[in-house]
Amino acid sequence: MAFLFTSESVTGGHPDKVADQISDAVLDAYLAQDRKARVAVETYVTNGLCLVGGEVRARDDVRVDAAEVARRVIRQCGYDDPRCGYPADDIAVLLAIGRQSPEIAQGVDRGPEDAQGAGDQGLMFGYACRETPELMPLPITLAHRMSRGLTELRTSRTLPYLRPDGKTQVTVEYGDDGRARRLAGLVVSCQHDEGVTSDRIRADLEKHLLPACLPPGLRDAKTVLHVNPTGAFSIGGPKGDTGLTGRKIIVDTYGGWASHGGGAFSGKDPSKVDRSAAYIARYVAKNVVASGVADACEIQLAYVIGVAEPASLRVRAEGWGRKIPSDAAIERAIRAVFKLTPAAIIRDLDLLRPIYQKTASGGHFGRQDPEFTWERTDRAADIASAVSKA
């Protein structure tokens, strides 16, 4: 049965993403000084104000100026010009950062390091499919391409009137066979200088953005394009709307195509399985698909606070028009190849590094940057071999 599916993305200047990047930059600042720091920080941004709060445990000699970190990130997001409405040097930055609860710490740190317990309970999902070279669903992949393209057009000064805030949305029409058939709709909302007309923005995006981001042949004469549907978007960023850490979790993951456990990523060190287990679940799913064992794979993990081994592992694999091994066989192979305790995840993905601000804009998955170790497919051959023996 034919159907439509839509995913959205946002630029790094969107208020929620400004908040995510500040939280992850504070995390990075602690990890740069203490690899074993425990951080759970959230950020709220609004007109004239930035509030950073949460819990941290680090060595006594660690010093992080979270207010200066926040201002630096706000500048990097493009809010260094008063015309954008949120100048980094003029806003009030308030801090409410306390010490991590010792009751959480005693549950996580019990026993030897390799027996480290999960930093919280919860369920996490990972997904991969062979719809795109990135092994990601097509709608979110295209939405991210367009949001990154908006940022590149702004920072390169190709379109100097663009401001930092922006959102994109892609609707893909799928055929009866479940394959992408065409693009049914596109939305681009981009903050701009006052006085720039919608007609000019549309013409510039048609010339500079869409050809670079959309695969040939999917857009046709019936594809609907909305550009700044309200008619103007000069007031944006935290001046136009509040931003909060963790409010774009579907943008961060699979655009709604796959399940989501509900936990946000940004501002959390990797002892929090909300983040690290979602990364390993993507790593596992991607290697299953890269191995050729399945064409799509969703992994669910669940943990109990203070307990190292996952409470559950579930596999849901698909073969698009072909017979594949059973979910049970793939699960046995995964258990043979991957160790899924928090300590093993942190070690195997090398997560105790200050790499996280980069993850907080543009999606956590489907990117080939070297910091994104969970995007490697280096265990694909091991999965294929283990499945053949399962």
Salt bridges, closest charged atoms under 4 A:
GLU8 OE1 - LYS167 NZ 3.93
ASP16 OD2 - HIS14 ND1 3.93
ASP16 OD1 - ARG247 NH2 2.95
ASP16 OD2 - LYS248 NZ 2.66
ASP20 OD2 - LYS17 NZ 2.75
ASP24 OD1 - ARG275 NH1 2.83
ASP34 OD1 - ARG59 NH1 3.70
ASP61 OD1 - ARG59 NE 2.95
GLU68 OE2 - ARG75 NH1 3.52
ASP81 OD2 - ARG83 NH2 2.86
ASP89 OD1 - ARG75 NH2 2.68
ASP109 OD1 - ARG38 NH1 3.02
ASP109 OD2 - ARG57 NH2 2.77
GLU113 OE1 - LYS36 NZ 3.15
GLU134 OE2 - ARG145 NH2 3.68
GLU173 OE2 - ARG181 NH2 2.75
GLU173 OE1 - ARG182 NH1 3.04
ASP193 OD2 - ARG83 NH1 3.94
ASP193 OD1 - ARG163 NE 2.92
ASP204 OD2 - ARG200 NE 3.73
GLU206 OE2 - ARG219 NH2 2.86
ASP220 OD2 - ARG182 NE 2.65
ASP252 OD1 - LYS17 NZ 2.48
ASP252 OD1 - HIS364 NE2 3.86
ASP269 OD2 - LYS272 NZ 2.40
ASP274 OD2 - LYS268 NZ 2.75
ASP295 OD1 - ARG130 NE 2.48
ASP295 OD2 - ARG322 NE 2.97
GLU298 OE1 - ARG316 NH2 3.44
GLU309 OE2 - LYS339 NZ 3.66
GLU318 OE2 - ARG316 NH1 3.36
GLU331 OE2 - ARG335 NE 3.22
ASP348 OD1 - ARG347 NE 2.95
ASP350 OD2 - ARG353 NE 3.28
ASP369 OD2 - LYS358 NZ 2.91
ASP369 OD1 - ARG367 NE 3.88
GLU371 OE1 - LYS358 NZ 3.22
GLU375 OE1 - ARG282 NH2 2.79
GLU375 OE1 - LYS286 NZ 2.87
ASP378 OD2 - ARG376 NE 3.78
ASP382 OD2 - ARG379 NE 2.73
